[in-house]
Amino acid sequence: GCPSGVTDEHFVELKKHYSEDAIIELVSVIGFFGFQNRWNDTLATQLEEHPMEFAMAHLAPSGWTPGVHVKK
């Protein structure tokens, strides 16, 4: 199996709904956002006002905190 936990069965299921090109695009976007998350965490990128408001409204109720992404 793949280290990410993705199996051949996942792709079989995806192919029922999406073309090969669409699947590649989906995986590319997911991979890119994974990269961005690691980059921003490592460099402690400051969140702008709008993303912070969104995060506080939608993520904070589930336990998310801004952590390194706010100036202290």
VMD Tcl script that builds the backbone (N, CA, C; Angstrom):
set m [mol new atoms 216]
animate dup $m
set s [atomselect $m all]
$s set {name element resname resid chain x y z} {
  {N N GLY 1 A 0.801 -1.201 0.000}
  {CA C GLY 1 A 0.000 0.000 0.000}
  {C C GLY 1 A 0.835 1.252 0.000}
  {N N CYS 2 A 0.203 2.313 -0.340}
  {CA C CYS 2 A 0.833 3.632 -0.403}
  {C C CYS 2 A 0.985 4.201 1.013}
  {N N PRO 3 A 2.107 4.874 1.298}
  {CA C PRO 3 A 2.308 5.448 2.636}
  {C C PRO 3 A 1.207 6.419 3.059}
  {N N SER 4 A 0.516 7.029 2.115}
  {CA C SER 4 A -0.516 8.001 2.450}
  {C C SER 4 A -1.814 7.340 2.900}
  {N N GLY 5 A -1.900 6.028 2.759}
  {CA C GLY 5 A -3.130 5.335 3.112}
  {C C GLY 5 A -4.093 5.203 1.946}
  {N N VAL 6 A -3.730 5.727 0.786}
  {CA C VAL 6 A -4.568 5.625 -0.396}
  {C C VAL 6 A -4.370 4.243 -1.010}
  {N N THR 7 A -5.478 3.619 -1.364}
  {CA C THR 7 A -5.411 2.267 -1.925}
  {C C THR 7 A -5.903 2.267 -3.373}
  {N N ASP 8 A -5.646 1.176 -4.056}
  {CA C ASP 8 A -6.170 1.022 -5.416}
  {C C ASP 8 A -7.692 1.110 -5.410}
  {N N GLU 9 A -8.311 0.625 -4.348}
  {CA C GLU 9 A -9.771 0.675 -4.250}
  {C C GLU 9 A -10.294 2.110 -4.231}
  {N N HIS 10 A -9.536 3.006 -3.626}
  {CA C HIS 10 A -9.931 4.419 -3.641}
  {C C HIS 10 A -10.020 4.933 -5.075}
  {N N PHE 11 A -9.030 4.571 -5.878}
  {CA C PHE 11 A -9.026 5.032 -7.267}
  {C C PHE 11 A -10.112 4.367 -8.087}
  {N N VAL 12 A -10.410 3.105 -7.798}
  {CA C VAL 12 A -11.522 2.433 -8.481}
  {C C VAL 12 A -12.814 3.195 -8.217}
  {N N GLU 13 A -13.016 3.578 -6.973}
  {CA C GLU 13 A -14.226 4.326 -6.604}
  {C C GLU 13 A -14.248 5.698 -7.271}
  {N N LEU 14 A -13.114 6.393 -7.267}
  {CA C LEU 14 A -13.048 7.705 -7.910}
  {C C LEU 14 A -13.371 7.627 -9.390}
  {N N LYS 15 A -12.891 6.568 -10.057}
  {CA C LYS 15 A -13.107 6.421 -11.500}
  {C C LYS 15 A -14.575 6.211 -11.855}
  {N N LYS 16 A -15.397 5.884 -10.868}
  {CA C LYS 16 A -16.839 5.769 -11.105}
  {C C LYS 16 A -17.473 7.148 -11.302}
  {N N HIS 17 A -16.794 8.176 -10.821}
  {CA C HIS 17 A -17.369 9.520 -10.813}
  {C C HIS 17 A -16.557 10.555 -11.587}
  {N N TYR 18 A -15.257 10.303 -11.777}
  {CA C TYR 18 A -14.363 11.302 -12.361}
  {C C TYR 18 A -13.506 10.690 -13.460}
  {N N SER 19 A -13.108 11.521 -14.418}
  {CA C SER 19 A -12.177 11.090 -15.466}
  {C C SER 19 A -10.767 10.977 -14.878}
  {N N GLU 20 A -9.895 10.334 -15.617}
  {CA C GLU 20 A -8.494 10.214 -15.197}
  {C C GLU 20 A -7.864 11.596 -15.014}
  {N N ASP 21 A -8.136 12.509 -15.940}
  {CA C ASP 21 A -7.597 13.871 -15.831}
  {C C ASP 21 A -8.119 14.577 -14.576}
  {N N ALA 22 A -9.398 14.405 -14.278}
  {CA C ALA 22 A -9.978 15.036 -13.083}
  {C C ALA 22 A -9.352 14.467 -11.812}
  {N N ILE 23 A -9.107 13.164 -11.796}
  {CA C ILE 23 A -8.483 12.531 -10.627}
  {C C ILE 23 A -7.071 13.079 -10.432}
  {N N ILE 24 A -6.329 13.211 -11.515}
  {CA C ILE 24 A -4.980 13.769 -11.414}
  {C C ILE 24 A -5.038 15.194 -10.874}
  {N N GLU 25 A -6.000 15.978 -11.346}
  {CA C GLU 25 A -6.138 17.351 -10.868}
  {C C GLU 25 A -6.502 17.380 -9.383}
  {N N LEU 26 A -7.417 16.524 -8.970}
  {CA C LEU 26 A -7.799 16.453 -7.553}
  {C C LEU 26 A -6.602 16.104 -6.673}
  {N N VAL 27 A -5.848 15.088 -7.072}
  {CA C VAL 27 A -4.685 14.661 -6.288}
  {C C VAL 27 A -3.628 15.764 -6.273}
  {N N SER 28 A -3.470 16.464 -7.387}
  {CA C SER 28 A -2.510 17.571 -7.445}
  {C C SER 28 A -2.878 18.681 -6.471}
  {N N VAL 29 A -4.144 19.046 -6.434}
  {CA C VAL 29 A -4.598 20.107 -5.521}
  {C C VAL 29 A -4.415 19.670 -4.068}
  {N N ILE 30 A -4.777 18.426 -3.767}
  {CA C ILE 30 A -4.600 17.920 -2.401}
  {C C ILE 30 A -3.122 17.949 -2.012}
  {N N GLY 31 A -2.256 17.498 -2.914}
  {CA C GLY 31 A -0.814 17.513 -2.648}
  {C C GLY 31 A -0.284 18.919 -2.459}
  {N N PHE 32 A -0.751 19.853 -3.285}
  {CA C PHE 32 A -0.309 21.238 -3.177}
  {C C PHE 32 A -0.704 21.839 -1.836}
  {N N PHE 33 A -1.947 21.606 -1.417}
  {CA C PHE 33 A -2.381 22.156 -0.130}
  {C C PHE 33 A -1.638 21.505 1.034}
  {N N GLY 34 A -1.294 20.222 0.897}
  {CA C GLY 34 A -0.459 19.586 1.918}
  {C C GLY 34 A 0.893 20.271 2.020}
  {N N PHE 35 A 1.481 20.572 0.863}
  {CA C PHE 35 A 2.749 21.302 0.831}
  {C C PHE 35 A 2.596 22.675 1.487}
  {N N GLN 36 A 1.542 23.398 1.105}
  {CA C GLN 36 A 1.318 24.737 1.664}
  {C C GLN 36 A 1.175 24.692 3.179}
  {N N ASN 37 A 0.457 23.700 3.684}
  {CA C ASN 37 A 0.289 23.586 5.131}
  {C C ASN 37 A 1.630 23.409 5.829}
  {N N ARG 38 A 2.478 22.542 5.304}
  {CA C ARG 38 A 3.799 22.329 5.909}
  {C C ARG 38 A 4.660 23.591 5.803}
  {N N TRP 39 A 4.633 24.234 4.637}
  {CA C TRP 39 A 5.397 25.463 4.422}
  {C C TRP 39 A 4.974 26.537 5.428}
  {N N ASN 40 A 3.671 26.772 5.511}
  {CA C ASN 40 A 3.161 27.821 6.400}
  {C C ASN 40 A 3.419 27.508 7.864}
  {N N ASP 41 A 3.312 26.250 8.256}
  {CA C ASP 41 A 3.620 25.880 9.644}
  {C C ASP 41 A 5.097 26.086 9.944}
  {N N THR 42 A 5.960 25.671 9.019}
  {CA C THR 42 A 7.401 25.789 9.227}
  {C C THR 42 A 7.843 27.245 9.323}
  {N N LEU 43 A 7.291 28.095 8.461}
  {CA C LEU 43 A 7.692 29.502 8.441}
  {C C LEU 43 A 6.807 30.392 9.298}
  {N N ALA 44 A 5.838 29.789 9.995}
  {CA C ALA 44 A 4.926 30.539 10.868}
  {C C ALA 44 A 4.292 31.706 10.126}
  {N N THR 45 A 3.797 31.436 8.925}
  {CA C THR 45 A 3.150 32.455 8.104}
  {C C THR 45 A 1.983 33.070 8.871}
  {N N GLN 46 A 1.943 34.402 8.893}
  {CA C GLN 46 A 0.866 35.101 9.590}
  {C C GLN 46 A -0.419 35.020 8.768}
  {N N LEU 47 A -1.531 34.726 9.428}
  {CA C LEU 47 A -2.817 34.688 8.744}
  {C C LEU 47 A -3.343 36.106 8.556}
  {N N GLU 48 A -3.885 36.372 7.378}
  {CA C GLU 48 A -4.503 37.660 7.108}
  {C C GLU 48 A -5.868 37.709 7.790}
  {N N GLU 49 A -6.456 38.893 7.816}
  {CA C GLU 49 A -7.703 39.114 8.555}
  {C C GLU 49 A -8.839 38.175 8.116}
  {N N HIS 50 A -9.115 38.102 6.815}
  {CA C HIS 50 A -10.244 37.291 6.339}
  {C C HIS 50 A -10.054 35.789 6.635}
  {N N PRO 51 A -8.885 35.210 6.317}
  {CA C PRO 51 A -8.706 33.797 6.673}
  {C C PRO 51 A -8.808 33.552 8.177}
  {N N MET 52 A -8.296 34.492 8.977}
  {CA C MET 52 A -8.378 34.323 10.432}
  {C C MET 52 A -9.833 34.349 10.897}
  {N N GLU 53 A -10.633 35.264 10.357}
  {CA C GLU 53 A -12.050 35.322 10.725}
  {C C GLU 53 A -12.754 34.020 10.358}
  {N N PHE 54 A -12.460 33.502 9.163}
  {CA C PHE 54 A -13.066 32.246 8.720}
  {C C PHE 54 A -12.661 31.104 9.656}
  {N N ALA 55 A -11.376 31.032 9.943}
  {CA C ALA 55 A -10.873 29.961 10.804}
  {C C ALA 55 A -11.479 30.031 12.196}
  {N N MET 56 A -11.577 31.225 12.734}
  {CA C MET 56 A -12.139 31.362 14.079}
  {C C MET 56 A -13.622 30.979 14.088}
  {N N ALA 57 A -14.332 31.297 13.013}
  {CA C ALA 57 A -15.760 30.992 12.946}
  {C C ALA 57 A -16.015 29.509 12.694}
  {N N HIS 58 A -15.178 28.882 11.859}
  {CA C HIS 58 A -15.491 27.528 11.408}
  {C C HIS 58 A -14.576 26.435 11.961}
  {N N LEU 59 A -13.365 26.778 12.350}
  {CA C LEU 59 A -12.433 25.761 12.841}
  {C C LEU 59 A -12.257 25.785 14.353}
  {N N ALA 60 A -12.259 26.984 14.920}
  {CA C ALA 60 A -12.052 27.108 16.364}
  {C C ALA 60 A -13.071 26.318 17.188}
  {N N PRO 61 A -14.346 26.272 16.783}
  {CA C PRO 61 A -15.302 25.491 17.577}
  {C C PRO 61 A -14.949 23.997 17.681}
  {N N SER 62 A -14.104 23.521 16.754}
  {CA C SER 62 A -13.674 22.117 16.797}
  {C C SER 62 A -12.325 21.953 17.469}
  {N N GLY 63 A -11.793 23.044 18.033}
  {CA C GLY 63 A -10.547 22.961 18.777}
  {C C GLY 63 A -9.335 23.565 18.092}
  {N N TRP 64 A -9.489 24.076 16.863}
  {CA C TRP 64 A -8.358 24.693 16.165}
  {C C TRP 64 A -7.950 25.980 16.863}
  {N N THR 65 A -6.646 26.217 16.907}
  {CA C THR 65 A -6.119 27.480 17.412}
  {C C THR 65 A -5.124 28.038 16.397}
  {N N PRO 66 A -4.929 29.346 16.341}
  {CA C PRO 66 A -4.023 29.926 15.362}
  {C C PRO 66 A -2.560 29.573 15.588}
  {N N GLY 67 A -2.204 29.202 16.808}
  {CA C GLY 67 A -0.825 28.791 17.077}
  {C C GLY 67 A 0.212 29.793 16.593}
  {N N VAL 68 A 1.138 29.320 15.762}
  {CA C VAL 68 A 2.249 30.156 15.290}
  {C C VAL 68 A 1.827 31.168 14.243}
  {N N HIS 69 A 0.568 31.161 13.852}
  {CA C HIS 69 A 0.121 31.990 12.739}
  {C C HIS 69 A -0.408 33.349 13.164}
  {N N VAL 70 A -0.142 33.739 14.384}
  {CA C VAL 70 A -0.478 35.094 14.855}
  {C C VAL 70 A 0.733 35.679 15.536}
  {N N LYS 71 A 0.873 37.003 15.406}
  {CA C LYS 71 A 1.991 37.685 16.074}
  {C C LYS 71 A 1.706 37.737 17.561}
  {N N LYS 72 A 2.734 37.546 18.326}
  {CA C LYS 72 A 2.587 37.592 19.784}
  {C C LYS 72 A 3.136 38.864 20.340}
}
mol reanalyze $m
mol bondsrecalc $m
mol representation Tube
mol addrep $m
